[in-house]
Amino acid sequence: MTGSTPQSILVVGAGIVGASIGFHLARAGFEVTIVDQTGPHAGASGRSWAWINAMAAADRSYFDLRRAGMNAWRDLDQSLAGRLEVDWNGCLIWDPHLIDDDEVNESRRAWGANVRMLDAADIRAELPALADGVAQRALLSPDDGFVDGAHATAMLLTAARDHGARLVFGRSAQRLITNENGVVSGLETDFGAVNADLTVLAAGTGCRHLLAEIGFDLPIANRAGLLITTAPVPTGTLARGIWGSRVHVKQLRDGRLVIGDCVEDPNAIDDPETLSRRMLGDAMDLLPGIGPIEIDRTTIATRPIPGDGRPAIGPIPERDGVYLATMHSGFTLAAITGKLAAAEINGDLSSPLLNDFRPGRFA
């Protein structure tokens, strides 16, 4: 960051990342406005499996950031008296894309991950509801957390508002406003300008076109995904989340199952009805004892993924007044991103955790 500490801050995007940044900034005493074209968690945040983990990292710096993200979630939920409703149930994983590289598994353990490999008997003991023989081995990551994405985002936005943040919904972002010196000074919306000393872009897939208008090309590898939420089944059916070879499934506190696709055929999303039937059938095959599962709703969201698959967090090079925060997984990283971004904006020393994830690598 350059120049004096900003006083007024505009956060563009009311998903989990924007909500966390807005909350941390408002709690630090900044004048915060959170703008979203639709409303809270209307994009990927309300349509996410919302798995808080370090498992998905294949290199040390990303692992360290994700593990710090897990710890930050624990602190954040505690500071909000459990209102985020994080369930630290752990996850059982047998998707070969995540566990079949023994060198990566060994590296995770060397970095401090609490993971262990289970055989078929151990898998059965961990989750008796699973069908026999679904996997011969699986990785248990017992420290992982899960949230209801929509609920956690709404609670963070409410907490931000309680600390004085202003929530402005129903305004579509048109372009960033720049002054005669090229400094970003706010956002032009379809209902007028919103001015601020600093504009934080946490708009997910909407970040790219806003940055393009000021000459910064953010490469993307965005990916759409379909998610099924079922009618409630008996609570306690799944004591842990499961990430199989075809679907991943978790259970919310009210008994609903949330089912995502592991196959991710890019063409399958073009036929969501067929895809949802296949996913539901796969989930029922995994959990044969609970009887028919009824779909309550299906959602499709595009996950915001920078071109190299890693987060982009920090100031835009050679352009004052704007700060970027876009990533997948937004849920794992939301709490630590809010904490570190607020500290950086407040003029504290930048965290070395962010060194490998700056937007400047795309300049």
C-alpha positions as CSV (number, residue, x, y, z in Angstrom):
1,M,0.0,0.0,0.0
2,T,1.2,3.5,-0.7
3,G,0.2,6.9,0.7
4,S,-1.8,7.7,3.8
5,T,-4.2,5.3,5.5
6,P,-7.6,5.5,3.8
7,Q,-10.6,6.5,5.9
8,S,-13.5,5.5,3.6
9,I,-13.4,2.1,2.0
10,L,-15.7,0.6,-0.6
11,V,-15.9,-3.2,-0.8
12,V,-17.4,-4.4,-4.1
13,G,-19.0,-7.8,-3.5
14,A,-21.1,-9.3,-0.7
15,G,-19.9,-12.9,-0.9
16,I,-17.9,-14.5,1.8
17,V,-14.7,-12.8,0.9
18,G,-16.2,-9.3,0.7
19,A,-18.2,-9.9,3.9
20,S,-15.1,-10.9,5.8
21,I,-13.0,-8.0,4.5
22,G,-15.9,-5.6,5.2
23,F,-16.3,-7.0,8.8
24,H,-12.6,-6.8,9.6
25,L,-12.3,-3.2,8.3
26,A,-15.5,-2.0,10.0
27,R,-14.4,-3.6,13.3
28,A,-11.0,-1.7,12.9
29,G,-12.9,1.6,12.7
30,F,-13.0,2.3,9.0
31,E,-15.9,3.9,7.2
32,V,-17.0,0.9,5.1
33,T,-19.6,0.5,2.4
34,I,-20.3,-2.9,0.9
35,V,-21.9,-2.8,-2.6
36,D,-23.4,-5.8,-4.4
37,Q,-25.6,-5.9,-7.6
38,T,-27.9,-8.5,-6.2
39,G,-27.6,-9.0,-2.4
40,P,-25.8,-11.2,0.1
41,H,-24.2,-14.4,-1.1
42,A,-26.1,-14.2,-4.4
43,G,-23.1,-15.6,-6.4
44,A,-20.7,-18.5,-5.7
45,S,-20.8,-18.0,-1.9
46,G,-24.4,-19.1,-1.6
47,R,-23.8,-22.0,-3.9
48,S,-20.6,-23.5,-2.5
49,W,-19.8,-26.7,-0.8
50,A,-17.9,-24.5,1.7
51,W,-15.1,-26.8,2.8
52,I,-12.5,-25.2,5.0
53,N,-9.3,-27.1,4.5
54,A,-5.6,-27.1,3.7
55,M,-5.8,-30.5,1.9
56,A,-6.3,-28.9,-1.6
57,A,-2.8,-27.3,-1.5
58,A,0.0,-29.0,-3.4
59,D,2.8,-26.6,-2.4
60,R,4.1,-25.2,0.9
61,S,3.2,-21.5,0.6
62,Y,-0.4,-22.3,-0.4
63,F,-0.7,-24.9,2.3
64,D,0.5,-22.4,4.9
65,L,-2.0,-19.8,3.7
66,R,-4.8,-22.3,3.8
67,R,-3.9,-23.6,7.2
68,A,-3.7,-20.1,8.5
69,G,-7.2,-19.7,7.0
70,M,-8.5,-22.6,9.1
71,N,-7.1,-21.1,12.3
72,A,-8.5,-17.7,11.3
73,W,-12.0,-19.3,10.9
74,R,-11.7,-20.7,14.4
75,D,-10.8,-17.3,15.9
76,L,-13.5,-15.5,13.8
77,D,-16.3,-17.9,14.9
78,Q,-15.2,-17.6,18.5
79,S,-15.2,-13.8,18.3
80,L,-18.8,-14.0,17.0
81,A,-19.9,-16.4,19.7
82,G,-20.4,-19.3,17.3
83,R,-22.8,-17.5,15.1
84,L,-21.0,-18.6,11.9
85,E,-21.9,-22.2,12.9
86,V,-18.6,-23.8,11.7
87,D,-18.7,-27.6,12.1
88,W,-15.2,-29.1,12.5
89,N,-16.3,-32.5,11.4
90,G,-13.3,-33.4,9.2
91,C,-13.4,-35.0,5.8
92,L,-12.8,-38.4,4.3
93,I,-11.3,-38.3,0.8
94,W,-10.7,-41.0,-1.8
95,D,-10.8,-38.9,-5.0
96,P,-7.6,-40.1,-6.7
97,H,-6.9,-36.6,-8.0
98,L,-6.4,-35.5,-4.3
99,I,-4.8,-38.5,-2.6
100,D,-3.0,-40.7,-5.2
101,D,0.2,-38.7,-5.2
102,D,2.2,-40.3,-2.3
103,E,4.9,-37.6,-2.5
104,V,2.3,-34.9,-2.0
105,N,0.7,-36.8,0.9
106,E,4.1,-37.1,2.5
107,S,4.8,-33.4,1.9
108,R,1.5,-32.5,3.6
109,R,2.5,-34.4,6.7
110,A,5.9,-32.9,6.7
111,W,4.3,-29.4,6.6
112,G,2.2,-30.3,9.6
113,A,-1.0,-31.6,8.2
114,N,-3.0,-33.8,10.5
115,V,-3.9,-36.5,7.9
116,R,-3.7,-40.3,7.9
117,M,-4.4,-43.0,5.3
118,L,-7.2,-45.4,6.1
119,D,-7.8,-48.9,4.7
120,A,-11.3,-50.3,3.8
121,A,-12.0,-51.5,7.3
122,D,-11.0,-48.2,8.8
123,I,-13.3,-46.4,6.3
124,R,-16.2,-48.6,7.3
125,A,-15.5,-47.9,11.0
126,E,-15.3,-44.1,10.4
127,L,-18.6,-43.9,8.5
128,P,-20.9,-46.9,8.9
129,A,-23.5,-45.2,6.6
130,L,-21.2,-45.7,3.6
131,A,-21.9,-48.6,1.2
132,D,-19.4,-51.5,1.5
133,G,-16.4,-51.4,-0.7
134,V,-16.7,-47.8,-1.9
135,A,-13.0,-47.3,-1.5
136,Q,-10.0,-49.5,-0.6
137,R,-8.2,-46.5,0.9
138,A,-9.0,-43.0,1.9
139,L,-7.3,-40.0,3.5
140,L,-8.8,-38.7,6.7
141,S,-8.3,-35.0,7.3
142,P,-10.0,-34.7,10.7
143,D,-9.4,-31.0,11.3
144,D,-11.4,-29.7,8.3
145,G,-14.4,-27.5,8.8
146,F,-17.7,-27.0,7.0
147,V,-20.3,-24.2,7.0
148,D,-23.6,-23.4,5.4
149,G,-22.2,-20.8,2.9
150,A,-25.3,-18.6,2.8
151,H,-25.7,-18.6,6.5
152,A,-22.0,-17.8,7.3
153,T,-21.9,-15.0,4.7
154,A,-25.2,-13.4,6.0
155,M,-23.9,-13.6,9.6
156,L,-20.6,-11.8,8.7
157,L,-22.5,-9.1,6.8
158,T,-24.8,-8.6,9.8
159,A,-21.7,-8.4,12.1
160,A,-20.1,-5.8,9.7
161,R,-23.3,-3.7,9.8
162,D,-23.3,-3.9,13.6
163,H,-19.8,-2.4,13.5
164,G,-21.1,0.5,11.3
165,A,-20.7,-0.8,7.7
166,R,-23.3,0.3,5.2
167,L,-24.8,-2.4,3.0
168,V,-25.9,-1.2,-0.5
169,F,-27.6,-3.8,-2.6
170,G,-29.2,-3.6,-6.0
171,R,-26.5,-1.5,-7.7
172,S,-24.6,-3.0,-10.6
173,A,-20.9,-2.2,-10.9
174,Q,-20.2,-0.4,-14.2
175,R,-16.6,0.8,-14.0
176,L,-14.0,2.0,-11.6
177,I,-13.7,5.8,-11.2
178,T,-10.2,7.3,-11.6
179,N,-9.1,10.9,-11.1
180,E,-6.8,12.9,-13.2
181,N,-3.8,11.2,-11.7
182,G,-5.1,7.7,-12.5
183,V,-5.9,7.0,-8.8
184,V,-9.1,4.9,-8.3
185,S,-11.5,6.9,-6.3
186,G,-14.6,4.7,-6.3
187,L,-17.2,2.9,-8.4
188,E,-19.7,4.0,-11.0
189,T,-22.9,2.0,-10.7
190,D,-26.1,2.0,-12.6
191,F,-27.5,4.2,-9.9
192,G,-24.7,6.7,-9.6
193,A,-21.2,6.9,-8.2
194,V,-20.0,5.6,-4.8
195,N,-16.8,7.3,-3.9
196,A,-14.1,6.1,-1.5
197,D,-10.5,6.5,-0.6
198,L,-9.9,2.8,-1.3
199,T,-11.9,0.4,-3.4
200,V,-11.6,-3.3,-2.6
201,L,-12.6,-5.7,-5.4
202,A,-14.1,-8.9,-3.9
203,A,-16.7,-9.3,-6.7
204,G,-15.6,-12.8,-7.7
205,T,-16.0,-13.3,-11.5
206,G,-16.9,-9.6,-11.8
207,C,-13.4,-8.5,-10.9
208,R,-11.8,-9.0,-14.3
209,H,-13.9,-6.6,-16.3
210,L,-13.5,-3.9,-13.7
211,L,-9.8,-4.3,-13.7
212,A,-9.6,-4.4,-17.5
213,E,-11.1,-0.9,-17.6
214,I,-8.1,0.5,-15.8
215,G,-5.6,-1.5,-17.9
216,F,-4.9,-4.5,-15.7
217,D,-5.4,-7.9,-17.3
218,L,-6.4,-10.6,-14.8
219,P,-6.2,-14.0,-16.4
220,I,-8.9,-16.3,-15.3
221,A,-9.6,-20.1,-15.2
222,N,-13.2,-19.7,-13.9
223,R,-15.2,-23.0,-13.7
224,A,-18.9,-23.5,-13.3
225,G,-20.3,-26.1,-10.9
226,L,-23.7,-27.5,-10.0
227,L,-24.7,-28.1,-6.4
228,I,-27.6,-30.1,-5.0
229,T,-29.2,-29.4,-1.6
230,T,-31.6,-32.2,-0.6
231,A,-34.5,-32.3,1.8
232,P,-33.5,-33.3,5.3
233,V,-32.5,-36.8,6.1
234,P,-31.8,-38.1,9.6
235,T,-29.2,-35.9,11.3
236,G,-26.0,-37.7,12.1
237,T,-26.1,-39.7,8.9
238,L,-22.7,-38.3,7.9
239,A,-20.4,-37.6,10.9
240,R,-17.8,-36.3,8.4
241,G,-17.8,-34.8,4.9
242,I,-16.9,-37.2,2.1
243,W,-15.1,-36.4,-1.1
244,G,-15.4,-39.5,-3.3
245,S,-14.4,-40.2,-6.9
246,R,-17.7,-39.0,-8.4
247,V,-19.4,-36.8,-5.8
248,H,-18.7,-35.0,-2.5
249,V,-21.3,-34.9,0.2
250,K,-21.7,-33.2,3.5
251,Q,-24.6,-32.8,6.0
252,L,-25.9,-29.5,7.4
253,R,-27.1,-29.2,11.0
254,D,-30.7,-29.3,9.9
255,G,-30.2,-32.7,8.1
256,R,-30.0,-31.5,4.6
257,L,-27.3,-33.0,2.4
258,V,-25.2,-30.9,0.1
259,I,-23.9,-32.7,-3.0
260,G,-21.2,-31.5,-5.4
261,D,-19.7,-33.1,-8.5
262,C,-16.1,-34.5,-8.5
263,V,-16.1,-35.6,-12.2
264,E,-16.5,-32.0,-13.5
265,D,-17.0,-32.8,-17.2
266,P,-17.1,-29.3,-18.7
267,N,-19.9,-30.4,-21.0
268,A,-22.1,-31.9,-18.3
269,I,-23.1,-28.5,-16.9
270,D,-24.9,-27.8,-20.2
271,D,-27.5,-30.4,-19.3
272,P,-28.1,-29.7,-15.6
273,E,-31.1,-32.0,-15.3
274,T,-29.1,-35.0,-16.4
275,L,-26.2,-34.0,-14.3
276,S,-28.2,-33.6,-11.2
277,R,-29.9,-37.0,-11.6
278,R,-26.5,-38.6,-12.0
279,M,-25.1,-36.8,-8.9
280,L,-28.1,-37.8,-6.9
281,G,-27.8,-41.4,-8.0
282,D,-24.1,-41.4,-7.1
283,A,-24.9,-40.1,-3.6
284,M,-27.6,-42.7,-3.0
285,D,-25.2,-45.4,-4.1
286,L,-22.8,-44.1,-1.4
287,L,-25.4,-43.9,1.3
288,P,-27.8,-46.8,0.6
289,G,-29.3,-47.1,4.1
290,I,-31.0,-43.7,4.2
291,G,-33.6,-44.5,1.5
292,P,-34.7,-42.2,-1.3
293,I,-33.1,-38.7,-1.3
294,E,-35.3,-35.8,-2.5
295,I,-33.8,-32.8,-4.2
296,D,-34.8,-29.5,-2.5
297,R,-32.9,-27.2,-4.9
298,T,-30.1,-27.2,-7.4
299,T,-27.8,-24.2,-8.0
300,I,-25.2,-23.4,-10.6
301,A,-22.4,-21.0,-9.8
302,T,-19.2,-20.0,-11.6
303,R,-16.2,-20.1,-9.2
304,P,-13.8,-17.2,-9.6
305,I,-10.3,-18.7,-10.2
306,P,-7.3,-16.6,-11.2
307,G,-5.5,-18.1,-14.2
308,D,-2.8,-20.0,-12.3
309,G,-5.4,-21.4,-9.9
310,R,-4.0,-19.5,-6.9
311,P,-5.5,-16.5,-5.0
312,A,-4.8,-12.9,-6.0
313,I,-4.8,-10.7,-2.9
314,G,-3.3,-7.2,-2.6
315,P,-2.8,-3.8,-4.3
316,I,-2.8,-3.5,-8.1
317,P,0.6,-2.5,-9.3
318,E,1.1,1.1,-10.5
319,R,-2.6,1.9,-9.7
320,D,-3.3,3.5,-6.3
321,G,-6.7,3.3,-4.7
322,V,-7.7,-0.3,-5.5
323,Y,-7.1,-3.6,-3.8
324,L,-8.0,-7.0,-5.2
325,A,-9.2,-10.1,-3.4
326,T,-10.3,-13.0,-5.7
327,M,-9.8,-16.7,-5.2
328,H,-11.0,-20.2,-5.0
329,S,-11.5,-21.5,-2.4
330,G,-13.1,-18.3,-1.1
331,F,-14.4,-20.2,2.0
332,T,-11.1,-21.6,3.2
333,L,-9.4,-18.3,2.7
334,A,-12.1,-15.8,3.6
335,A,-11.3,-15.4,7.3
336,I,-7.5,-15.0,6.8
337,T,-8.0,-12.7,3.8
338,G,-10.2,-10.4,5.8
339,K,-7.7,-10.3,8.7
340,L,-4.6,-9.8,6.6
341,A,-6.2,-7.3,4.1
342,A,-7.6,-5.2,6.9
343,A,-4.2,-5.1,8.7
344,E,-2.4,-4.2,5.4
345,I,-4.9,-1.5,4.6
346,N,-4.5,-0.1,8.1
347,G,-0.8,0.4,7.4
348,D,0.5,-2.6,9.4
349,L,3.4,-4.6,7.9
350,S,2.3,-6.9,5.0
351,S,2.1,-10.6,6.0
352,P,4.7,-12.9,4.3
353,L,1.8,-15.3,3.9
354,L,0.7,-13.2,1.0
355,N,4.0,-12.9,-0.8
356,D,3.3,-15.6,-3.4
357,F,-0.3,-14.4,-4.1
358,R,0.0,-10.8,-5.1
359,P,-1.8,-9.6,-8.3
360,G,1.5,-8.2,-9.5
361,R,2.5,-11.6,-10.7
362,F,0.1,-11.1,-13.6
363,A,1.4,-7.6,-14.6
